[in-house]
Amino acid sequence: MLAFHLGNLTQTEIWNQGERFDRIQIEGAPDGGPEGWPELPSLVRFVLIPPQSGVELKVTNVQSHLLTNINPILTSRPGWRERQNSQPRV
């Protein structure tokens, strides 16, 4: 059996020059992307299975979590200063 488990998902409010942004993080997942893109966690897992192996894939549990009304923080920009709210939202 092969299992993948995600870490905790957190949403933290960040204020910059009077504008509210959200930082979304998944424990153990890298954040980022090209400069100026939304800073969102990214997880990719590959499992290579030879076609002749006879392995059968059966997904037994899928869960999703929908976040609404978010304004994702962008990847670092020059001059970016942030003041984080002390309590992340989960």
PEFEN-V497048 format. One record per residue. N is the residue number from 0. RES is the residue in three letters. SS is DSSP state (H for helix, E for strand, - for the rest). OMEGA is omega as a letter, one per 20 degrees, with the letter a starting at -180 (999 if undefined). Layout:
n = (N & N)
res = (RES & RES)
ss = (SS & SS)
omega = (OMEGA & OMEGA)
This chain:
n = (0 & 1 & 2 & 3 & 4 & 5 & 6 & 7 & 8 & 9 & 10 & 11 & 12 & 13 & 14 & 15 & 16 & 17 & 18 & 19 & 20 & 21 & 22 & 23 & 24 & 25 & 26 & 27 & 28 & 29 & 30 & 31 & 32 & 33 & 34 & 35 & 36 & 37 & 38 & 39 & 40 & 41 & 42 & 43 & 44 & 45 & 46 & 47 & 48 & 49 & 50 & 51 & 52 & 53 & 54 & 55 & 56 & 57 & 58 & 59 & 60 & 61 & 62 & 63 & 64 & 65 & 66 & 67 & 68 & 69 & 70 & 71 & 72 & 73 & 74 & 75 & 76 & 77 & 78 & 79 & 80 & 81 & 82 & 83 & 84 & 85 & 86 & 87 & 88 & 89)
res = (MET & LEU & ALA & PHE & HIS & LEU & GLY & ASN & LEU & THR & GLN & THR & GLU & ILE & TRP & ASN & GLN & GLY & GLU & ARG & PHE & ASP & ARG & ILE & GLN & ILE & GLU & GLY & ALA & PRO & ASP & GLY & GLY & PRO & GLU & GLY & TRP & PRO & GLU & LEU & PRO & SER & LEU & VAL & ARG & PHE & VAL & LEU & ILE & PRO & PRO & GLN & SER & GLY & VAL & GLU & LEU & LYS & VAL & THR & ASN & VAL & GLN & SER & HIS & LEU & LEU & THR & ASN & ILE & ASN & PRO & ILE & LEU & THR & SER & ARG & PRO & GLY & TRP & ARG & GLU & ARG & GLN & ASN & SER & GLN & PRO & ARG & VAL)
ss = (- & - & - & - & - & - & - & - & E & E & E & E & E & E & E & E & - & - & E & E & E & E & E & E & E & E & - & - & - & E & - & - & - & - & - & - & - & E & - & - & - & E & - & - & - & - & - & - & - & - & H & H & H & - & - & - & - & - & - & - & - & - & - & - & - & - & - & - & - & - & - & E & - & E & - & - & - & - & - & - & - & - & E & E & - & - & - & - & E & -)
omega = (r & a & r & r & r & r & a & r & r & r & a & r & r & r & r & r & r & r & a & r & r & r & r & a & r & a & r & a & r & r & r & a & r & a & r & r & r & r & a & r & a & r & r & r & r & r & a & r & r & a & a & a & a & r & r & r & r & r & a & a & r & r & r & r & a & r & r & r & r & r & a & r & r & r & a & r & r & r & a & r & a & r & a & r & a & a & r & r & r & 999)
